[in-house]
Each structure stands twice: as structure tokens, then as C-alpha cells.
Amino acid sequence: MTQAFNAAVQQRLLESRAESALALARRLGADACEVGASVDQGIGINVREGDVETVELSRDQGIAVTVYVGARKGSASSSDAGEASIRVVVEKAMAIARHTGEDPAAGLADAASMATALPDLDVHHPWALTTDRGIELALACEAAGRGVDGIRSSDGASLSSGEGVRVYANSHGFLGSQRGSRHSLSCMLIAEDEMGMQRDYDYTTARHPADLQSPETVGASAAKRTLRRLGGRRPATGRFPVLFDPTLASGLVGHLMGAIAGGALYRQASFLCDRLGDPLFPDWFNLGERPMEIGGMASSPFDNDGVQTRDNVFIDQGRLASYMLSAYSARRLGMQSTGNAGGARNLRIDAPLTSSEVLLERMGRGVLVTELMGQGVNGVTGDYSRGAAGFWVEDGEIQHPVEEFTIAGNLESMFKGLVGVGSDTDTRGSIHTGSWLIDEMTMAGG
């Protein structure tokens, strides 16, 4: 990085400040306390049409304190994690706790559930990247895309690199900390023909800079994705099979996880309330998390409550096997924490995988969706309606691009109608999945 950042020093500093906050809360009369603190540093570079648009160097820090006085809870935070801010934050949290109503579910996670295994999960790989080198890489990425025949212009290329430290501590005596890094490079391009302009993009992201795709690969892929969208037209209206490409299939997994999250469940704001054990998917489909995976994009040995993370199976042979619970939501539901305060970590699908070509053959006639627009997903009912773009398929082969249409259905029927999962697994994020073929959805086009 262009600014000095010693992660080990920052880690020790945050740990010390977290312990100071806990001690102060005890002196001020808190029955229990938990502290989260973090510091992050990064560089972001944007170029467009061969020129540098922005170079941003960021350094962010913060501390959040939650205190419990009996069954009363108070929380306060500051963007300054310095010693001087600690007293102010703790005092504010105590003042809030004294004026809030009692909540029987409030409190720390059980002491027996605190993480004791805190291995190094190999998620911290800082990049000694100078500003000049970062600009060079971003320009090379854009140039590779702009140099492809048919590309009209660029919406820019972006490079980002960052590292940070997070610390969580509570009055059970638990103190956990983790260093991490994330790097990415992306490019968005524009192509044009007699029917109009189209844009698309591609990107690469990784914990370790050596695992990033080359700038030339990203730029060329962005150009290919953009050019294939030329000549788009509106498809027919009707009910057809839909093949979601991997980046969109991960969104379907995200909707599932949102529906089994404790917060939605105890608020009765999910279509999957009281559905444990029910079949949701075909019996060949399994979904779980691997939070202790070495080098994973979401790996962590402890959750946001300090609870030991573990491999959880959420869908077992098609059935809903577990909810996703924090300590608080578990108490509200009369259940036990699943170590998921802060969400699921490294979701992985266990299912027979099928090549994209075979999935298209199974589809026969329908649409391959590569872009979704809008927020038309109702978590309470499961109703799903999104603007979309992609490719029309006839006789198992892609025919031409399609755009300006909507696809609609219900998440539960979509899950049950899952025909196959592709072998084209996208491993760039924390959700690893290939394409999903859904047997039938309503499509409204021209």
C-alpha cells in the first residue's frame, strides 16, 4: 500500500482499546458488555477512456459498544477508535441502556458457546501496490477491452486493494481478532450497432493479489460479454424455462438465506416461518456453509457474537434442515444460536453438476438470464418479479440476445422447480454456485 499499515500493530492496538472499553463499562455499572472495533486501509483507482479519473486512499476505523444493564440494552458507536472516544461511547451506551425498555432476549451469547478454536485461516495477503502500479494495471485492463473490434467506448476500469483488522471482545472474557485483505479489478465497456448501445462488464476478486486474473483477461472478457449483447430484442410473453447464470444464481441463494435468517423469522417476515423439515428443493440438492475454509472469502472462526463458527447444513436432501440464527434471534425463537451472527460464511452447494451445454439441451426453448434489474422480491410471500436481459434459446442453442422483459414466479416454486445446477461454478464470492435451471417462470416481453 502507499501508506504504512502494520496490521499486527493495529491488531494489538484495537485489542487493547476493546479491553479498555470493557473495563470502563464494568466500572460504570454494566452487567455485561461487548465491543467491536475495526480499522481498514485501501486504495481505489478509476480510469476511463485512457485517463485517470480518481485515485482514493482511504483509512477508516470505528468502535461500537453495547452494554447490558439487567435486561436493558444500550449501543453507541464512533468512527474514531482512539482512546479519547472510548469513554464517550461507553457513557452514551450506558445512558441509552438506562432509558430503554427491558428485553428478555437481550444479552451476550452463552459463555459456553464462545469460540476457543481460533486458527489462522489464511485470509490476510496485503498487496505492496504503489499508486503508479495500480494505475498501470487499471489502464491495461481497460486497454485490453477497448482494443477489441466492435467496442465503441468504455465506462471505465477500476482497481481496489485493501486490508484491515477486526476485533470482537465481550465480558465473558472472549477476545477474538482477525486480519483480512481483499483485492479486485473490473472493467465495463460499451458497444453499439444499428439497434443501439449495449454495456456489460467483468471482474476478478481475491484475497491474495496473485490469485487475480490478469488485466488483459478481465478486459477481453468484458469486451466479449458486451459484444454478445448487441442486437437485443424483446422476447415473447409466456411461461418458459429460465436458466440463471452463476452470478444470478448466487442471488437466489441469497434470497433463501434471507428467508431463513433469524431476524426475518421472529418478525414473521418470511415465507419460510415454521418450515423446518419441509422439502424446499429436489432431494438431490444440499446447501451448507464452510466458515473455517482456508482462504475463503468469508472465512472466520467466530461470528459477530463471539460464538464458534461451524459447518452448518441448511438444506439437506432438499429439506430445510436449519435456520440461520444469532444468539438474539435464537432466544426470540426459543432455539440455539447456529453461529451465524453476521450471516452465513462460504456457502457451498452439494449437488450433481451438469455442463451448461446439457442444461441448455434440457431447457429446449426458453431464456438464459444474465442480468437482473429492480428489487421485486417479497420476502414475506416469496413472490419474485425482476426486469431481465439475456439470451433466447431454441432447440437447446442460444439464438440471439433478449432485453426489456420481466420474469416472475414465487421463490418456493422456483426452488422446487430446480432442474439442474451447472458445473460453471463462480468462485469469486462467498457463495459458490453454477447456473440454475428453473423448470418454468412467467415471462413478459413484447
C-alpha positions as CSV (number, residue, x, y, z in Angstrom):
1,M,0.0,0.0,0.0
2,T,1.1,3.6,-0.5
3,Q,0.6,4.4,3.2
4,A,2.2,2.4,6.0
5,F,-0.2,-0.1,7.6
6,N,1.2,-2.5,10.1
7,A,-1.7,-5.0,10.7
8,A,0.0,-6.6,13.7
9,V,0.4,-3.2,15.4
10,Q,-3.2,-2.2,14.6
11,Q,-4.4,-5.6,15.9
12,R,-2.7,-5.1,19.3
13,L,-3.9,-1.6,19.5
14,L,-7.6,-2.5,18.8
15,E,-7.4,-5.4,21.3
16,S,-6.1,-3.0,24.0
17,R,-8.8,-0.5,23.3
18,A,-11.5,-3.1,23.3
19,E,-10.3,-4.3,26.7
20,S,-10.3,-0.7,28.0
21,A,-13.9,-0.3,26.9
22,L,-15.0,-3.5,28.7
23,A,-13.2,-2.4,31.9
24,L,-14.8,1.1,31.8
25,A,-18.3,-0.4,31.2
26,R,-17.8,-2.6,34.3
27,R,-16.8,0.4,36.4
28,L,-19.8,2.4,35.2
29,G,-22.2,-0.4,36.3
30,A,-22.8,-2.5,33.2
31,D,-23.8,-6.2,33.9
32,A,-22.3,-7.2,30.6
33,C,-20.7,-5.6,27.6
34,E,-19.5,-6.3,24.1
35,V,-17.2,-4.3,21.9
36,G,-16.5,-4.4,18.2
37,A,-13.6,-2.4,16.7
38,S,-12.1,-2.3,13.2
39,V,-9.6,-0.4,11.1
40,D,-9.2,-0.7,7.3
41,Q,-7.0,0.9,4.7
42,G,-7.3,0.7,1.0
43,I,-6.7,2.3,-2.4
44,G,-9.2,2.7,-5.2
45,I,-8.3,3.7,-8.7
46,N,-10.8,4.5,-11.5
47,V,-9.7,5.1,-15.1
48,R,-11.8,5.9,-18.2
49,E,-11.0,6.3,-21.9
50,G,-7.3,6.0,-21.1
51,D,-7.3,8.7,-18.4
52,V,-7.1,8.6,-14.7
53,E,-10.4,9.7,-13.2
54,T,-9.9,9.2,-9.5
55,V,-7.4,7.9,-7.0
56,E,-8.7,7.4,-3.5
57,L,-6.6,6.4,-0.5
58,S,-8.9,5.5,2.5
59,R,-8.3,4.7,6.1
60,D,-11.4,4.0,8.2
61,Q,-11.7,3.0,11.8
62,G,-14.5,2.6,14.3
63,I,-15.6,1.2,17.6
64,A,-19.1,0.0,18.7
65,V,-20.0,-0.7,22.3
66,T,-23.2,-2.5,23.5
67,V,-23.9,-2.6,27.3
68,Y,-26.5,-4.6,29.2
69,V,-28.0,-3.4,32.5
70,G,-30.2,-6.2,33.6
71,A,-32.5,-6.8,30.5
72,R,-31.9,-3.3,29.2
73,K,-29.6,-2.7,26.3
74,G,-27.7,0.3,25.0
75,S,-25.5,0.7,22.0
76,A,-23.3,3.5,20.8
77,S,-20.5,3.8,18.2
78,S,-17.9,6.2,16.9
79,S,-15.9,6.5,13.7
80,D,-12.9,7.2,15.9
81,A,-11.4,4.2,17.7
82,G,-9.0,6.3,19.7
83,E,-8.6,6.2,23.5
84,A,-10.4,9.6,23.8
85,S,-13.5,8.3,22.1
86,I,-13.9,5.2,24.3
87,R,-15.2,6.9,27.4
88,V,-17.7,9.0,25.3
89,V,-19.0,5.9,23.5
90,V,-19.3,3.8,26.7
91,E,-21.0,6.6,28.6
92,K,-23.5,7.1,25.8
93,A,-24.3,3.4,25.6
94,M,-24.9,3.3,29.4
95,A,-27.2,6.4,29.2
96,I,-29.2,4.7,26.5
97,A,-29.5,1.4,28.4
98,R,-30.9,3.2,31.4
99,H,-33.8,4.6,29.3
100,T,-34.7,1.6,27.1
101,G,-37.3,-1.0,27.9
102,E,-36.5,-4.4,29.1
103,D,-36.0,-7.2,26.5
104,P,-35.8,-10.7,27.9
105,A,-33.9,-11.9,24.9
106,A,-31.1,-9.2,25.2
107,G,-27.7,-10.2,26.4
108,L,-24.5,-11.8,25.4
109,A,-24.4,-15.3,23.8
110,D,-23.8,-18.1,26.3
111,A,-20.3,-18.2,27.6
112,A,-20.0,-21.9,26.8
113,S,-20.6,-21.1,23.1
114,M,-17.6,-18.7,22.8
115,A,-15.0,-19.6,20.2
116,T,-12.0,-21.5,21.5
117,A,-10.5,-22.6,18.2
118,L,-9.1,-19.5,16.5
119,P,-6.8,-20.8,13.7
120,D,-5.2,-18.7,11.1
121,L,-7.5,-19.1,8.1
122,D,-5.0,-17.6,5.6
123,V,-7.2,-14.6,4.7
124,H,-4.7,-11.8,5.0
125,H,-2.5,-11.1,2.0
126,P,-1.6,-7.4,1.7
127,W,-0.5,-6.1,-1.6
128,A,2.5,-3.8,-1.8
129,L,0.9,-1.8,-4.5
130,T,2.1,1.7,-5.5
131,T,-0.3,4.2,-6.9
132,D,1.6,4.2,-10.2
133,R,1.5,0.4,-10.5
134,G,-2.2,0.4,-9.7
135,I,-3.0,3.0,-12.4
136,E,-0.9,0.9,-14.8
137,L,-2.9,-2.2,-14.1
138,A,-6.3,-0.4,-14.4
139,L,-5.2,1.2,-17.7
140,A,-4.0,-2.1,-19.1
141,C,-7.3,-3.7,-18.2
142,E,-9.3,-1.0,-20.0
143,A,-7.0,-1.0,-23.0
144,A,-7.4,-4.8,-23.4
145,G,-11.1,-4.3,-23.7
146,R,-11.1,-1.2,-25.8
147,G,-8.8,-2.8,-28.3
148,V,-11.3,-5.5,-29.2
149,D,-13.1,-4.9,-32.6
150,G,-16.6,-3.6,-32.1
151,I,-16.1,-1.9,-28.7
152,R,-17.2,1.7,-29.1
153,S,-16.1,3.2,-25.7
154,S,-15.5,2.5,-22.1
155,D,-17.4,3.1,-18.9
156,G,-14.1,2.6,-17.1
157,A,-11.9,0.2,-15.3
158,S,-11.5,0.1,-11.5
159,L,-8.9,-1.4,-9.2
160,S,-9.2,-1.7,-5.5
161,S,-7.0,-3.2,-2.8
162,G,-7.5,-3.1,0.9
163,E,-6.6,-4.8,4.2
164,G,-7.9,-4.4,7.7
165,V,-8.3,-5.8,11.2
166,R,-11.5,-6.5,13.2
167,V,-11.7,-7.2,16.9
168,Y,-14.6,-8.5,19.0
169,A,-14.5,-8.8,22.7
170,N,-17.1,-9.3,25.5
171,S,-17.3,-9.5,29.2
172,H,-17.3,-13.3,29.2
173,G,-13.5,-12.9,28.7
174,F,-13.7,-13.6,25.0
175,L,-11.4,-11.6,22.7
176,G,-11.1,-12.5,19.0
177,S,-9.4,-10.7,16.2
178,Q,-8.8,-11.3,12.5
179,R,-6.8,-9.6,9.8
180,G,-8.1,-9.8,6.2
181,S,-7.5,-8.5,2.7
182,R,-9.5,-8.2,-0.5
183,H,-8.4,-7.1,-4.0
184,S,-10.3,-6.6,-7.2
185,L,-10.2,-5.4,-10.8
186,S,-13.1,-4.7,-13.1
187,C,-13.9,-3.2,-16.5
188,M,-17.2,-2.0,-18.1
189,L,-17.4,-1.4,-21.8
190,I,-19.8,-0.1,-24.4
191,A,-20.6,-1.5,-27.8
192,E,-23.0,-0.1,-30.5
193,D,-24.8,-1.3,-33.6
194,E,-27.8,-0.1,-35.6
195,M,-30.1,-1.2,-32.9
196,G,-28.5,0.8,-30.1
197,M,-25.8,0.7,-27.4
198,Q,-25.1,-2.1,-25.0
199,R,-22.8,-2.3,-22.0
200,D,-21.5,-5.2,-19.9
201,Y,-18.6,-5.8,-17.5
202,D,-16.4,-8.5,-15.9
203,Y,-14.3,-8.5,-12.8
204,T,-11.9,-10.6,-10.7
205,T,-11.6,-10.5,-6.9
206,A,-9.4,-12.5,-4.5
207,R,-7.9,-12.5,-1.0
208,H,-4.4,-12.8,-2.5
209,P,-3.3,-10.5,-5.3
210,A,-1.6,-13.4,-7.1
211,D,-5.0,-15.1,-7.5
212,L,-6.4,-12.2,-9.5
213,Q,-6.9,-12.7,-13.2
214,S,-4.6,-10.7,-15.4
215,P,-5.8,-7.2,-16.5
216,E,-5.8,-8.4,-20.1
217,T,-8.0,-11.4,-19.3
218,V,-10.6,-9.2,-17.5
219,G,-10.7,-6.6,-20.2
220,A,-11.0,-9.2,-23.0
221,S,-13.8,-11.0,-21.1
222,A,-15.6,-7.7,-20.5
223,A,-15.5,-7.0,-24.3
224,K,-16.8,-10.4,-25.2
225,R,-19.7,-10.1,-22.8
226,T,-20.5,-6.7,-24.1
227,L,-20.4,-7.6,-27.8
228,R,-22.6,-10.7,-27.4
229,R,-25.4,-8.4,-26.2
230,L,-25.7,-6.5,-29.5
231,G,-28.9,-7.0,-31.4
232,G,-31.0,-7.5,-28.4
233,R,-34.8,-7.7,-28.9
234,R,-37.8,-8.3,-26.7
235,P,-38.9,-11.9,-26.3
236,A,-42.3,-13.4,-26.5
237,T,-44.7,-13.4,-23.5
238,G,-45.5,-16.8,-21.9
239,R,-44.2,-19.4,-19.5
240,F,-40.8,-20.8,-20.2
241,P,-37.8,-22.5,-18.5
242,V,-35.3,-20.0,-17.2
243,L,-31.5,-20.6,-16.8
244,F,-29.9,-18.2,-14.3
245,D,-26.2,-17.7,-15.0
246,P,-23.9,-18.3,-11.9
247,T,-23.7,-14.6,-10.8
248,L,-27.5,-14.5,-10.7
249,A,-28.0,-18.0,-9.2
250,S,-26.0,-16.8,-6.2
251,G,-28.6,-14.2,-5.7
252,L,-31.3,-16.9,-5.5
253,V,-29.2,-18.5,-2.7
254,G,-29.1,-15.1,-1.1
255,H,-32.9,-14.8,-1.1
256,L,-33.1,-18.2,0.5
257,M,-30.7,-17.2,3.3
258,G,-32.6,-14.0,3.9
259,A,-35.8,-16.1,4.3
260,I,-34.2,-18.4,6.9
261,A,-32.4,-15.6,8.8
262,G,-33.5,-15.3,12.4
263,G,-34.4,-11.6,12.2
264,A,-37.0,-12.3,9.4
265,L,-38.3,-15.3,11.2
266,Y,-39.0,-13.8,14.6
267,R,-40.6,-10.8,13.0
268,Q,-42.8,-13.2,10.9
269,A,-41.5,-11.5,7.8
270,S,-40.5,-14.7,5.9
271,F,-42.3,-17.2,3.7
272,L,-40.3,-19.9,5.4
273,C,-41.5,-19.4,9.0
274,D,-42.2,-22.7,10.8
275,R,-40.9,-24.7,7.9
276,L,-38.0,-26.7,9.4
277,G,-38.0,-30.2,7.9
278,D,-40.2,-29.2,4.9
279,P,-39.0,-30.1,1.4
280,L,-38.0,-27.0,-0.5
281,F,-35.7,-28.3,-3.2
282,P,-35.3,-31.6,-5.2
283,D,-33.9,-34.3,-2.9
284,W,-30.5,-34.2,-4.8
285,F,-29.8,-30.6,-3.6
286,N,-27.8,-29.8,-0.5
287,L,-26.6,-26.4,0.8
288,G,-24.2,-25.7,3.7
289,E,-21.6,-23.3,4.9
290,R,-17.9,-23.8,5.5
291,P,-16.8,-20.9,7.7
292,M,-13.4,-22.4,8.6
293,E,-12.4,-22.9,4.9
294,I,-8.8,-21.9,4.4
295,G,-8.6,-18.7,2.3
296,G,-12.4,-18.4,1.9
297,M,-13.8,-15.0,1.0
298,A,-16.0,-15.1,4.2
299,S,-13.9,-17.3,6.5
300,S,-14.0,-16.6,10.2
301,P,-13.6,-18.8,13.3
302,F,-16.1,-16.7,15.3
303,D,-19.3,-14.9,14.5
304,N,-20.4,-11.4,15.5
305,D,-21.4,-12.7,18.9
306,G,-18.1,-14.4,19.5
307,V,-19.7,-17.8,19.0
308,Q,-17.6,-20.5,17.4
309,T,-18.5,-20.9,13.8
310,R,-19.1,-24.4,12.4
311,D,-20.1,-26.2,9.3
312,N,-23.9,-25.9,9.1
313,V,-26.2,-27.7,6.7
314,F,-29.1,-25.5,5.7
315,I,-30.7,-27.7,3.0
316,D,-30.3,-31.5,3.5
317,Q,-31.6,-33.7,0.6
318,G,-33.9,-30.9,-0.4
319,R,-35.3,-30.3,3.1
320,L,-34.9,-27.2,5.2
321,A,-32.5,-28.5,7.9
322,S,-31.6,-25.4,9.8
323,Y,-32.3,-21.8,10.2
324,M,-29.5,-19.1,10.4
325,L,-29.5,-17.7,13.9
326,S,-27.6,-15.3,16.1
327,A,-27.8,-15.5,19.8
328,Y,-30.6,-12.9,20.0
329,S,-32.7,-14.3,17.2
330,A,-32.3,-17.8,18.7
331,R,-33.7,-16.6,22.0
332,R,-36.6,-14.9,20.3
333,L,-37.4,-18.2,18.6
334,G,-36.7,-20.4,21.6
335,M,-33.8,-22.1,19.8
336,Q,-30.0,-22.2,19.9
337,S,-27.5,-20.0,18.0
338,T,-26.1,-21.5,14.9
339,G,-23.0,-19.3,14.9
340,N,-24.5,-17.0,12.3
341,A,-24.5,-13.6,13.8
342,G,-23.4,-11.5,10.8
343,G,-24.7,-14.1,8.3
344,A,-23.6,-17.3,6.6
345,R,-20.0,-17.8,5.6
346,N,-18.7,-19.6,2.5
347,L,-21.9,-21.1,1.2
348,R,-21.3,-24.3,-0.8
349,I,-23.7,-26.4,-2.9
350,D,-23.5,-30.2,-2.8
351,A,-25.4,-31.5,-5.9
352,P,-24.8,-33.3,-9.2
353,L,-23.3,-30.8,-11.6
354,T,-24.3,-30.5,-15.2
355,S,-22.5,-28.8,-18.1
356,S,-24.0,-25.6,-19.4
357,E,-24.5,-27.3,-22.8
358,V,-26.5,-30.1,-21.3
359,L,-28.6,-27.6,-19.2
360,L,-29.4,-25.7,-22.4
361,E,-30.4,-29.0,-24.1
362,R,-32.7,-29.8,-21.1
363,M,-34.2,-26.3,-21.4
364,G,-35.0,-26.7,-25.1
365,R,-36.9,-23.4,-25.5
366,G,-36.6,-20.6,-23.0
367,V,-34.3,-17.9,-21.8
368,L,-30.8,-17.7,-20.4
369,V,-30.8,-14.7,-18.0
370,T,-27.5,-12.9,-17.5
371,E,-28.8,-9.6,-15.9
372,L,-31.5,-8.7,-13.5
373,M,-32.8,-5.3,-12.6
374,G,-35.1,-3.9,-9.9
375,Q,-35.8,-5.2,-6.4
376,G,-39.0,-7.1,-6.9
377,V,-38.6,-9.8,-4.3
378,N,-41.1,-10.1,-1.5
379,G,-39.5,-11.9,1.5
380,V,-42.9,-12.3,3.2
381,T,-44.7,-14.1,0.4
382,G,-41.7,-15.3,-1.7
383,D,-43.1,-13.5,-4.8
384,Y,-40.4,-12.8,-7.3
385,S,-40.6,-10.3,-10.3
386,R,-37.5,-8.8,-11.9
387,G,-36.6,-6.9,-15.0
388,A,-34.1,-9.1,-17.0
389,A,-31.9,-9.4,-20.0
390,G,-30.1,-12.4,-21.5
391,F,-30.4,-14.7,-24.5
392,W,-33.2,-16.6,-26.2
393,V,-32.7,-20.4,-26.5
394,E,-34.3,-22.6,-29.2
395,D,-33.7,-26.3,-29.5
396,G,-31.1,-26.1,-26.8
397,E,-29.0,-23.5,-28.5
398,I,-28.6,-19.8,-27.9
399,Q,-30.2,-17.8,-30.8
400,H,-30.0,-14.1,-30.0
401,P,-29.9,-11.5,-27.2
402,V,-33.1,-10.5,-25.5
403,E,-33.8,-7.5,-23.3
404,E,-36.6,-5.3,-21.8
405,F,-38.6,-8.2,-20.3
406,T,-39.6,-9.4,-16.9
407,I,-39.5,-12.8,-15.3
408,A,-41.9,-13.6,-12.4
409,G,-42.6,-16.5,-10.1
410,N,-42.5,-17.5,-6.5
411,L,-39.3,-18.4,-4.7
412,E,-40.7,-21.6,-3.2
413,S,-42.0,-22.9,-6.6
414,M,-38.7,-21.8,-8.2
415,F,-36.7,-23.8,-5.6
416,K,-38.9,-26.9,-6.1
417,G,-38.7,-26.4,-9.8
418,L,-34.9,-26.5,-9.9
419,V,-34.0,-28.9,-12.7
420,G,-30.2,-28.8,-12.5
421,V,-27.1,-26.9,-11.3
422,G,-24.4,-26.1,-13.7
423,S,-20.7,-27.1,-13.5
424,D,-19.8,-23.5,-14.4
425,T,-19.2,-22.6,-10.7
426,D,-18.4,-19.0,-10.0
427,T,-15.9,-19.0,-7.1
428,R,-15.3,-15.2,-6.9
429,G,-17.6,-14.5,-3.9
430,S,-18.6,-16.2,-0.7
431,I,-21.4,-18.1,-2.5
432,H,-20.1,-20.8,-4.9
433,T,-22.6,-22.0,-7.4
434,G,-23.0,-22.7,-11.1
435,S,-26.0,-21.9,-13.3
436,W,-29.5,-22.8,-12.1
437,L,-32.2,-24.1,-14.5
438,I,-35.7,-23.5,-13.3
439,D,-38.5,-25.5,-15.0
440,E,-40.9,-22.7,-15.6
441,M,-41.5,-19.0,-15.0
442,T,-43.7,-16.3,-16.4
443,M,-42.0,-14.1,-18.9
444,A,-43.5,-10.8,-20.1
445,G,-41.8,-9.4,-23.2
446,G,-43.1,-7.8,-26.5
